Amino acid sequence: MSGVKKANGHRLDGILPIAEPPMPGPHPMEDDVGFDLDAVLAAVRPLRSSIPADCHSAATLGTEREGSAVLIDESGLLLTIGYLIVEASDVTIGGTDGHPMVAHAVGYDHETGFGLIRTIEPLNVQPLKIARNLDRIEQDTPVVVASHGGAAQSLLGNVAERRLFAGSWEYMLESAIFTHPLHPRWSGGALIDRTDGTLLGIGSLFVQGVGGSGGEVQGNMFVPIDTLAPIYEDLVKVGRSTKTPRPWLGMHTTEALGHLVVAGMFDGGPADSAGIRVGDLVDRVEDAKVGSLEDMYRKMWSVGGAGADVKFGVIRGSRGLDIFVRSGDRRDFYTQPRRH
């Protein structure tokens, strides 16, 4: 992909400094929560991964990635945000004694963004319990936002809103959780219910303008934990969801000045091979007008599964063009992890 700056990495050049940003407060204390704070936060572990330089994701997400992962069962299974481990050749988790522990990828789901890993040896900490019902999680719900490092690396926050989120990289969540204030080390972090210590979501993004603030309030987006249950068994058993994958184009599209603009391309991907170019304006999908990423995604995903032909109407300069894209399965274009 060329010329794409994404907000789903472990560092945001030009927004957050390359040097380690200061950790804001307020930090949680025992009196702020209804659970054993140290025990719950111990389940949020540091994660490091290495990715070969020739992998597709290396150019945009880097070859060395850092974030957090959350222990969710006693066998050493941890949940993280998938971009930290996609195409990773080596993964380590920080042990309680400060030494790294070898881990391996278990599964990755492109649609939710979740990644599962497992340590070779047990971590000897209590796993976080997963919240079973997120209907009660709404605006102003008090939460703890935690990265690895205990209370000093966690903050007290609130849910700003729950709403649909559509990302430029062919990604959409129906009810993402947005929080404030901003946690500067959000990748793979845990969103924790302040009353019972259950896991509500996994940190994915830096977001500007949470809660309808028009860009004034900075915060984070979390993938809600209730999207894990439908794919959990598949990820553990075969490393991916077994449902029919959505058609994938390998195209970054952004909403700008009332248009859908092609902002980046996966080299050799379906859209690139079909002749769509960076700078094209997406006007129609299957002859139906589209005005938002949500609209575009719903129309292209309704055509069929991966491999289906999708008709795009694009505007290039002063010309209108119809381009048929033979979609693909995103997994075929990425190096798959070695399962142990």
N, C-alpha and C positions, 0 to 999 in steps of 0.2 A: 504494500500500500504506500502511496506517495503523498506527502504533504498533509497528513492527517494529524491534528492535535486532538487527543481524546481526553475526556474527563473520567476515564475509568481505570486509570493506572494507579501506581503506588506513589507517584509524585506528579504535581502539576507545575510544569515549567511556566514561569511568568505569572503564576497565581500564588503559589507557596514557594518560599525560598528553597534552594537546593540544600542549604544547611538545615539541620534538624530544627523544625519550628518549635517555639515554646509551647508547653502544654498548658492550656487554659484551665480555669476552675469554674465553678467550685468542684472539688473532689468529694466523692462520697465518703461518709463516715458511718459507723455502725448505727448511730441513732437515725440516720436518714433512710434506712432500708429495713425490711422485715425478714431478713435472712442473715446467715453467717457470711459477712462480706468477704473475708479473706478466703474462705473455702470456695465460694462461688467464683471469685475472680481468678483463683488458681487454675481454673479450667481453661482460661484464655491464655494460649501459649504462643511464643514467638515462632514464626515460620520463615524459612529462607529457601529459595529455589534457584536452580541454575538451568538455563535454557541454551541449547546449542545456537550459535550465531546464524546458522543457515536455516533456522526455523522461521516460519512466516511471521509469528508473533514477536520475534526478537526486535524487529525494527521499531515497533510502536510501544511495546511493553517492556523492552529491555531483556538482557540476558541474565541479570541478577535481580531478583525480586524479593521484597521483604514485606511482611505483614503479620497477621495473626491467624490462628486457627482455634476452634473451640472444641474441646473434648465432649463428645456426646454419648459415649458408652465406655464401659470399663475395659474393653478389649484393646483400646488405643485408637479407636475411630474418631477422627476429627473432621469438623465441617469448616470450610473456608469459602472465600469467594474465588471462583474458578480461574480468573485471569492470573492469579498468583501461581497457579500450577499448570496451566495449559502448555503443552509441549515440553514440560520440565523433564530433564534427565536425572536430576538429583534434587531431593527434598529433605530438609532436616527440620526437626522440631526442638525447641529449647526445653531441656529437662529441668526438673525442680532443683537439681544441683548445679545448674548453670552450664552444663555441658550439652552439646547438640546430640540429638538422637536421630538415627537414620529412619526415614519414613518413605513410603511409596504411595503413588497415586492409586486410588481405588476406583474413582469414577468422576465424570465431569458431565454436566448438563448445560448445553448452550442456551436452552430456552429460559431456565431460571437464573443461570449464572452460578449455581452451586458447584463446589468441588469437594470430594471426599478423599481423605488420606488416612493412612494407618501407620502408626509407629511399629517398628520391629519388636520393641520391648514395651511393656506397660509403663504408663506415666506415673502411676501411684498417686493420682489425685482423683477427687470425685468428679464425675461428669456432670455437666449442666443438664437439668431436666428441660425438656422441650415443651413449650406452651401448646396446649391442645386447641384453644379457641382464641382467635384474634379479633373476634367481633367487638370486644370491649376496648380494643386499642384504637383510640380516636384522638382528635385534637386535644392537646393539653394533658394527655396521659403522662405522668411522671415516669422517667426511665433512667437507667444507668447505661452510659455508652462506654464500653471498655475495650481497650487494646491490651496487649500483654504488658505486664509490669505492675499489676495490682492497682490499688486505689490511687496511687500517684499518677498513673497513666490512664485513669478513668475520669469521667465527669458526670455530674448530675445534669440531666437535660429533660426535655419534654418533646412529645410528638407534636410537630407543627401541622401536619396534615397527612391524610391517606388519599392517594389518587392514582390514576393511571400514569405510567411513565413509559415514554417511547424514546429509545436511544437511537442514535444515528447508525449504529452498527447492526441493524436488523434485529432489534431486541425490544421487547415490550412486556411490562408487568401490569396486570390489571389493577392491583391495589398496593403499590409500593408504600413504604413507611418513610416519611421525611421527618428529621429531627433537627433541633437546634439546642444549644449553640454548636458551632462547627467543632468536630473532633479532628485534629490535624493528622492523626494516624488511623484512618478509618478502615483501611483495606483488610477484610477478613475479621474485623472486630465484632464484638458481641453487643447486641441490643438486649438489655435485661430488664424484666419487669421489676420495678422498685419494691413491690409489695411481697412477692413470693420467690424472686430469684430465678424465674424460668426464662428460657431463651426465646426471644421474640423475632429476631432477625439477624442477618449477617451483613456487615458493612460493605458497601459497594462503591459509593460515589461521593465526591464533593459536589455540592449544589448551591447555586446562588439564587436568591429570591424564594426561599422556602416560605410556605404559609401565605402565598400571594403577596409577598412584600415588594414585588417589583424589582428585585435584585439587591435590596438593601440588607437582607438577613442571609447570612451564610450558614449552611448546615450540611447534613449528610443524608444520603438515601440508603435504606436498608432493604434487602430482599426479605420479604416476610417468611417466617419459618413454616407457615402452613402450606407453602408450595413444595416443601420437601417430601411430605408423606406420600403423595401419589407416585413419586419416582424413586423413593428410597430403596426398596427391594431390588429394583432393576440396577441402580447404581452399585449396590453392594455385590450383586451376583454377576453382572456382565459389564459393569463400568459405564453404562449409558442407559438412557430411557429406551424401552423397546417399542414405544409407539411410533407411528410413521413420522419421520422428520419433516419439518416444514421446508418448502422450497427456499433455497438460499441463493442470493445473487452475488455476494462478495462486493457490496456497494455501500459506501457511507453516504447518507443523505441527510441534509440539515434543512430546517425551516429558517428562511431568511427573507425579510422584506416581502412577505406574502407568497413566497415561492418555495418549492421543494427543490433544492439545489444538490446535484451530485458533487460531493466534496472530496471523495477519495475512492480508490479502487483497489481491490485485491488483485495483484498481478496474476494474470492467467486464470482468474475466476470467471464465473458464468457471465457477469455483466461486461467485464473487460473483453472476453472472447466474442461477445455478441456485438460489440461496437459502441456501447455506451461510453461516454467520455466525461471526465471531470469538467464541471461547468455546465453540463446539460441541465435543463429544468424539466423535472418530471411533471407532466400535465395530466396524463391519463394512465390508468391501468385497466386493461381489458375493456377499453373504450369508455370507461366511466371516469368522470372528472375526479381528481383527488386534490385536497387542499391541506392535508396534514399528514404527518408520519403515521399516526394511528390509522387514518383512512387508507393510506397506501399499503400498510402492512396487512390490514384486514382483507383488502381486495386481493393482494398477491397470494396470501396464505390460503384464501378460499378456493384458489384454482385447483389445488390438489397437493400431493406430497412432493418431496424432493424428486427432481427429474421432470416435473411438469413444465410445459412452455408457458411463459407469461408474456403477454403483449403490453408493451409500454409505448405511450405517446410522449415524446420529449420535444422540447423546443431548444434548438441549437442556433444561436444567433437570431436570424430572422426566419429560420426555416422550422417547420414542424416535421418530425420523423416518427414513423412507426418502427419499433425495434422489437423483435421476438427474442426473448432470452430463455435458453434451455437451462432451467435452474439446476442446482446441485445439492448435495448433502454436505453441509459445512464440515462434518467430521472427515470427509474424504480429502480435505485440503489442509488438514493439520496433522502433525505428527502425533500419533496416539501413544499414551503412556504405556509402559510395560507393566502389566499386572503380575503380581507375585502370588 
